[in-house]
């Protein structure tokens, strides 16, 4: 079981961490960016 977890963690941990951090940073900023685009027009 630990071998399977190691394989799964080895193949996807970096991708999952990058995707999670990107989503945590980008998703709250999207409405603000859309508001700035509408204000600047």
C-alpha positions as MATLAB code, in Angstrom:
seq = 'XXXXXXXXXXXXXXXXXXXXXXXXXXXXXXXXXXXXXXXXX';
ca = [
       0.000    0.000    0.000;
       2.820    2.411    0.804;
       4.406    1.603   -2.564;
       1.213    2.675   -4.340;
       1.016    5.872   -2.289;
       4.653    6.655   -3.070;
       4.059    6.191   -6.791;
       0.940    8.356   -6.715;
       2.670   11.049   -4.653;
       5.779   10.968   -6.843;
       3.867   11.416  -10.093;
       1.319   14.053   -9.094;
       2.389   15.874   -5.923;
       4.177   18.722   -7.732;
       1.384   19.165  -10.271;
      -1.273   19.136   -7.556;
       0.603   21.637   -5.387;
       1.170   24.021   -8.300;
      -2.449   23.730   -9.437;
      -3.770   24.233   -5.898;
      -1.600   27.297   -5.272;
      -2.476   28.713   -8.685;
      -6.187   28.252   -8.020;
      -5.937   29.746   -4.512;
      -4.162   32.821   -5.899;
      -6.012   33.259   -9.202;
      -9.647   32.507   -8.354;
     -10.113   35.247   -5.707;
      -8.376   37.747   -8.014;
     -10.530   37.081  -11.076;
     -13.533   39.229   -9.972;
     -11.156   42.045   -9.010;
      -9.444   41.905  -12.407;
     -12.816   41.918  -14.175;
     -13.853   44.926  -12.061;
     -10.673   46.777  -13.021;
     -11.262   46.002  -16.702;
     -14.803   47.361  -16.491;
     -13.684   50.471  -14.551;
     -10.809   51.236  -16.933;
     -13.123   51.034  -19.924;
];
